[in-house]
Amino acid sequence: MAAYAITNNERVEAVLLEVFGTSDDEEDDFKQHPRINGLYHCQTAVSDKLQEAVIKGVAAEGWFTDADMNQAMRFGTLPVWATNLANTLPVHLFTKQIRSRQPVFDQLTANVYEPGEGICAHVDLHKFEDGIAIVSLGSAAVMDFTFGSCHERLLLRPGDVLLLEGDARYKWQHGIAAVAIEEFGGEHNQRGQRTSITFRKLVRES
Ligand SMILES: O=C(O)CCC(=O)C(=O)O
């Protein structure tokens, strides 16, 4: 008969595993996109409460009081609501080089889209380092990813976070069609107002 001793540590670990699951469980929710290397679509990664606080934070900045303004950029020290948001992002998914830099992000761009507005397909400027996070708030919208003849679509819902590194950041273009209604997975998405917060890190010239 085979017998093995279970140590106290193993017992504690087994109980913790049962109650909390493994740290891998968290990553299991946020798998890399099967066809786009370096893209993570982290669904509902931001709680409803934090989404509300961020929307209020953006409104309090007064960036979009003029109806013609739909983009704001901040560099260096970020507003408290933005730092709170950045601190909750699943940056552990990034490569060690990205996730261990200090700070991980020092720049934010807030975009507000009215129904029918979008953003042209682009790769982010090379003045920003690898490792970019985009947080979606408000209305859902479809984001298109294109690379040569390859085309992928993702439905971004409020609270979703996209992490882009490597190919997803440098090779694939991302953009949002300027439409008020769109189809995704056989359903229609009627766009309302959408806000996105993009976090990046500026390349430091040596
Ligand atoms: O609104 C988004 O989700 C994307 C924003 C973006 O790509 C940009 O500001 O460069």
The ligand as an SDF file (V2000), in Angstrom:
LIG
                    3D

 10  9  0  0  0  0  0  0  0  0999 V2000
  -11.1230   54.1970  -28.3990 O   0  0  0  0  0  0  0  0  0  0  0  0
  -10.4480   53.1890  -28.4500 C   0  0  0  0  0  0  0  0  0  0  0  0
  -10.8270   52.1340  -27.9640 O   0  0  0  0  0  0  0  0  0  0  0  0
   -9.1120   53.2080  -29.1510 C   0  0  0  0  0  0  0  0  0  0  0  0
   -8.3550   54.4550  -28.9370 C   0  0  0  0  0  0  0  0  0  0  0  0
   -7.1180   54.5360  -29.7690 C   0  0  0  0  0  0  0  0  0  0  0  0
   -6.8180   53.6320  -30.5100 O   0  0  0  0  0  0  0  0  0  0  0  0
   -6.2580   55.7130  -29.7100 C   0  0  0  0  0  0  0  0  0  0  0  0
   -6.5690   56.6860  -29.0120 O   0  0  0  0  0  0  0  0  0  0  0  0
   -5.2110   55.6930  -30.3840 O   0  0  0  0  0  0  0  0  0  0  0  0
  1  2  2  0
  2  3  1  0
  2  4  1  0
  4  5  1  0
  5  6  1  0
  6  7  2  0
  6  8  1  0
  8  9  2  0
  8 10  1  0
M  END
$$$$
